[in-house]
C-alpha cells in the first residue's frame, strides 16, 4: 500500500450505509440509518441525498429510501450482473429466438421506466433502445405492466400528478380508461400496445414478481406492425405469460429457499 494513502472517512461511511441497505429487506429512513450505524444525522442526510441525486438510491412516497436504478445499470456493465438481470437474461434470449422480436427488461424509477437489459439482433430490421434509456411510464405496454404492480392509491397518485401525453392518435389520454387498462394488466398478466407510443410499432409486456416490494420490473417485447399479425397475438401473449410464470417461480424459490 502506498505510504501516502489515507482512508477517506466519507467513502467509508457511504459504503457502511450501502451495506445496511443491502442487508435490510425494508426501506430505510435517515433517522433509522443514523441510529443503526451511530452516525451523525446531518452526515447521513448529506450522503443519502448525494446518492439519491446519483440514482444509487431512490426515495419512496413515505420519504424512505431503497436502492435505485444506477445499481442495475452498473450490474449490467459488470460481468457478474445483478440477480435480476442474471435471472431474466436467458429468457430474453429465448424470447428473441422464438419470435425474432426485440426483448427488453425494465424497472420503474419514479415516473420513468428504465431499460436495464435487452436482447435484439445487430442485423435485422428491428426496434431497438439502449440499456439505461429512460422511457415514459404513463404510456404503452411496458409502463402499464410496471404500474400494475403498484397499489391503487399509488396509481391514483401518479395519475393525479401527471398529464397523459398524446404520442400517437392511438395514445390513451383518458385517466379513467388508462387506469382501467392498468388494472386489467394486473388481472390478465399481460399488456398489449397497438401503436400507442410509436406509430407503426406494437408491444407486449408482462409484469415480473421479484418478491421485493420496492422493485417493479417487467419484460416487454417490441416489433414493427407488419411483423406481428393479428392471428399471432394470442400465441405471443401466452408464450410471454408462460415466460413470466417461470421467472416468477424462480424468484419465489430464491426467496423462500429449499
PALONU-93464 format. One record per residue (C-alpha): residue number from 0; chain; y, x, z. Coordinates in nm, 3 decimals. Layout:
! residues N
NUM; A; Y; X; Z
...
This chain:
! residues 258
0; A; 0.000; 0.000; 0.000
1; A; 0.344; 0.146; -0.093
2; A; 0.542; 0.275; 0.207
3; A; 0.846; 0.068; 0.107
4; A; 0.650; -0.256; 0.103
5; A; 0.755; -0.521; 0.354
6; A; 0.618; -0.871; 0.402
7; A; 0.863; -1.145; 0.308
8; A; 0.867; -1.393; 0.600
9; A; 0.991; -1.683; 0.387
10; A; 0.695; -1.646; 0.149
11; A; 0.452; -1.626; 0.442
12; A; 0.597; -1.949; 0.581
13; A; 0.582; -2.111; 0.239
14; A; 0.214; -2.031; 0.200
15; A; 0.135; -2.149; 0.552
16; A; 0.289; -2.483; 0.454
17; A; 0.090; -2.499; 0.129
18; A; -0.227; -2.416; 0.321
19; A; -0.155; -2.703; 0.558
20; A; -0.123; -2.940; 0.263
21; A; -0.450; -2.808; 0.120
22; A; -0.631; -2.878; 0.448
23; A; -0.476; -3.220; 0.504
24; A; -0.614; -3.537; 0.346
25; A; -0.287; -3.720; 0.408
26; A; 0.074; -3.686; 0.302
27; A; 0.290; -3.486; 0.541
28; A; 0.647; -3.518; 0.665
29; A; 0.887; -3.242; 0.766
30; A; 0.856; -3.316; 1.140
31; A; 0.474; -3.308; 1.124
32; A; 0.474; -2.977; 0.937
33; A; 0.725; -2.826; 1.179
34; A; 0.518; -2.934; 1.480
35; A; 0.179; -2.826; 1.345
36; A; 0.297; -2.483; 1.230
37; A; 0.551; -2.417; 1.505
38; A; 0.826; -2.359; 1.251
39; A; 1.194; -2.446; 1.281
40; A; 1.259; -2.787; 1.128
41; A; 1.553; -2.664; 0.917
42; A; 1.334; -2.384; 0.776
43; A; 1.064; -2.634; 0.684
44; A; 1.326; -2.865; 0.531
45; A; 1.460; -2.592; 0.302
46; A; 1.115; -2.471; 0.195
47; A; 0.985; -2.824; 0.132
48; A; 1.279; -2.927; -0.085
49; A; 1.268; -2.599; -0.278
50; A; 0.901; -2.669; -0.352
51; A; 0.992; -3.025; -0.448
52; A; 1.254; -2.902; -0.695
53; A; 0.989; -2.671; -0.845
54; A; 0.749; -2.972; -0.868
55; A; 0.497; -2.792; -0.648
56; A; 0.539; -3.082; -0.407
57; A; 0.619; -3.446; -0.479
58; A; 0.791; -3.687; -0.243
59; A; 0.642; -4.031; -0.176
60; A; 0.845; -4.350; -0.123
61; A; 0.795; -4.318; 0.255
62; A; 0.964; -3.977; 0.248
63; A; 0.648; -3.772; 0.299
64; A; 0.510; -3.515; 0.056
65; A; 0.194; -3.415; -0.130
66; A; 0.100; -3.164; -0.398
67; A; 0.291; -3.211; -0.723
68; A; 0.222; -3.166; -1.092
69; A; 0.305; -2.796; -1.116
70; A; -0.019; -2.705; -0.936
71; A; -0.220; -2.887; -1.202
72; A; -0.033; -2.708; -1.479
73; A; -0.091; -2.373; -1.309
74; A; -0.453; -2.467; -1.255
75; A; -0.491; -2.530; -1.627
76; A; -0.342; -2.191; -1.707
77; A; -0.583; -2.027; -1.464
78; A; -0.942; -1.965; -1.571
79; A; -1.085; -2.147; -1.268
80; A; -0.867; -2.454; -1.322
81; A; -0.818; -2.733; -1.073
82; A; -1.104; -2.953; -0.957
83; A; -0.962; -3.247; -1.154
84; A; -0.934; -3.054; -1.479
85; A; -1.267; -2.879; -1.431
86; A; -1.441; -3.213; -1.376
87; A; -1.279; -3.404; -1.660
88; A; -1.252; -3.144; -1.939
89; A; -1.617; -3.170; -2.058
90; A; -1.564; -3.543; -2.102
91; A; -1.254; -3.483; -2.314
92; A; -1.474; -3.264; -2.533
93; A; -1.735; -3.541; -2.551
94; A; -1.471; -3.799; -2.646
95; A; -1.341; -3.581; -2.927
96; A; -1.689; -3.503; -3.058
97; A; -1.782; -3.873; -3.058
98; A; -1.466; -4.019; -3.211
99; A; -1.267; -3.727; -3.360
100; A; -0.961; -3.858; -3.174
101; A; -0.722; -3.657; -2.957
102; A; -0.811; -3.690; -2.588
103; A; -0.569; -3.624; -2.302
104; A; -0.588; -3.605; -1.924
105; A; -0.268; -3.705; -1.747
106; A; -0.137; -3.771; -1.398
107; A; 0.159; -3.965; -1.264
108; A; 0.465; -3.782; -1.138
109; A; 0.737; -4.024; -1.031
110; A; 0.850; -4.219; -1.337
111; A; 0.661; -3.995; -1.579
112; A; 0.309; -3.925; -1.699
113; A; 0.230; -3.553; -1.724
114; A; -0.034; -3.416; -1.962
115; A; -0.243; -3.162; -1.770
116; A; -0.530; -3.108; -2.017
117; A; -0.629; -3.205; -2.371
118; A; -0.887; -3.164; -2.646
119; A; -0.796; -3.203; -3.013
120; A; -0.855; -3.031; -3.343
121; A; -0.644; -2.748; -3.474
122; A; -0.706; -2.855; -3.833
123; A; -0.742; -3.232; -3.868
124; A; -0.452; -3.470; -3.914
125; A; -0.402; -3.593; -3.560
126; A; -0.166; -3.696; -3.283
127; A; -0.103; -3.400; -3.054
128; A; 0.104; -3.313; -2.749
129; A; 0.134; -3.001; -2.539
130; A; 0.000; -2.953; -2.187
131; A; 0.288; -3.004; -1.947
132; A; 0.457; -3.261; -2.171
133; A; 0.623; -3.547; -1.981
134; A; 0.584; -3.898; -2.119
135; A; 0.743; -4.230; -2.020
136; A; 0.537; -4.414; -1.759
137; A; 0.652; -4.766; -1.839
138; A; 0.511; -4.793; -2.190
139; A; 0.182; -4.751; -2.371
140; A; -0.181; -4.732; -2.269
141; A; -0.160; -4.418; -2.055
142; A; 0.129; -4.548; -1.849
143; A; -0.043; -4.879; -1.784
144; A; -0.365; -4.706; -1.678
145; A; -0.173; -4.491; -1.429
146; A; 0.033; -4.782; -1.298
147; A; -0.280; -4.995; -1.249
148; A; -0.378; -4.761; -0.964
149; A; -0.066; -4.840; -0.764
150; A; -0.029; -5.129; -0.523
151; A; 0.153; -5.443; -0.640
152; A; 0.463; -5.362; -0.428
153; A; 0.476; -5.011; -0.578
154; A; 0.454; -5.155; -0.930
155; A; 0.729; -5.404; -0.847
156; A; 0.948; -5.126; -0.707
157; A; 0.913; -4.918; -1.025
158; A; 0.984; -5.214; -1.249
159; A; 1.287; -5.329; -1.050
160; A; 1.438; -4.979; -1.054
161; A; 1.391; -4.923; -1.429
162; A; 1.459; -5.088; -1.764
163; A; 1.173; -5.127; -2.009
164; A; 1.293; -4.931; -2.311
165; A; 1.209; -5.054; -2.661
166; A; 1.036; -4.773; -2.853
167; A; 0.899; -4.987; -3.140
168; A; 0.912; -5.352; -3.239
169; A; 0.581; -5.395; -3.052
170; A; 0.700; -5.248; -2.720
171; A; 0.677; -5.490; -2.429
172; A; 1.023; -5.519; -2.268
173; A; 0.950; -5.826; -2.055
174; A; 0.878; -5.708; -1.699
175; A; 0.662; -6.006; -1.601
176; A; 0.443; -5.968; -1.908
177; A; 0.427; -5.590; -1.863
178; A; 0.312; -5.626; -1.502
179; A; 0.050; -5.880; -1.613
180; A; -0.081; -5.627; -1.866
181; A; -0.097; -5.357; -1.596
182; A; -0.291; -5.588; -1.363
183; A; -0.529; -5.668; -1.648
184; A; -0.600; -5.295; -1.685
185; A; -0.689; -5.289; -1.316
186; A; -0.931; -5.576; -1.378
187; A; -1.083; -5.464; -1.710
188; A; -1.075; -5.088; -1.655
189; A; -0.907; -5.006; -1.986
190; A; -0.569; -5.027; -2.159
191; A; -0.504; -5.059; -2.532
192; A; -0.178; -4.973; -2.706
193; A; -0.126; -5.103; -3.059
194; A; 0.184; -4.914; -3.182
195; A; 0.376; -4.992; -2.860
196; A; 0.502; -4.637; -2.810
197; A; 0.496; -4.479; -3.158
198; A; 0.485; -4.656; -3.493
199; A; 0.151; -4.608; -3.666
200; A; -0.022; -4.482; -3.350
201; A; -0.278; -4.661; -3.133
202; A; -0.418; -4.551; -2.798
203; A; -0.682; -4.634; -2.539
204; A; -0.664; -4.532; -2.175
205; A; -0.895; -4.553; -1.874
206; A; -0.783; -4.500; -1.511
207; A; -0.975; -4.247; -1.303
208; A; -1.059; -4.286; -0.935
209; A; -1.019; -3.937; -0.794
210; A; -1.055; -4.071; -0.437
211; A; -0.718; -3.925; -0.347
212; A; -0.460; -4.197; -0.278
213; A; -0.167; -3.975; -0.372
214; A; -0.316; -3.889; -0.715
215; A; -0.315; -4.128; -1.010
216; A; -0.500; -3.986; -1.310
217; A; -0.608; -4.127; -1.645
218; A; -0.766; -4.030; -1.974
219; A; -0.606; -4.154; -2.291
220; A; -0.730; -4.131; -2.647
221; A; -0.483; -4.141; -2.934
222; A; -0.522; -4.187; -3.308
223; A; -0.343; -4.296; -3.621
224; A; -0.362; -4.664; -3.706
225; A; -0.580; -4.606; -4.011
226; A; -0.833; -4.407; -3.803
227; A; -0.920; -4.698; -3.574
228; A; -1.041; -5.014; -3.741
229; A; -1.043; -5.345; -3.554
230; A; -1.423; -5.358; -3.553
231; A; -1.434; -5.021; -3.372
232; A; -1.201; -5.114; -3.086
233; A; -1.476; -5.271; -2.874
234; A; -1.713; -4.976; -2.924
235; A; -1.448; -4.720; -2.835
236; A; -1.342; -4.924; -2.530
237; A; -1.697; -4.949; -2.398
238; A; -1.757; -4.578; -2.461
239; A; -1.443; -4.482; -2.267
240; A; -1.525; -4.714; -1.976
241; A; -1.866; -4.551; -1.953
242; A; -1.696; -4.209; -1.951
243; A; -1.465; -4.324; -1.669
244; A; -1.760; -4.460; -1.469
245; A; -1.940; -4.125; -1.498
246; A; -1.633; -3.931; -1.389
247; A; -1.561; -4.167; -1.101
248; A; -1.917; -4.130; -0.979
249; A; -1.879; -3.753; -0.978
250; A; -1.558; -3.778; -0.776
251; A; -1.729; -4.018; -0.534
252; A; -2.025; -3.785; -0.482
253; A; -1.788; -3.493; -0.425
254; A; -1.602; -3.692; -0.161
255; A; -1.899; -3.833; 0.034
256; A; -2.126; -3.531; -0.012
257; A; -2.510; -3.537; -0.031
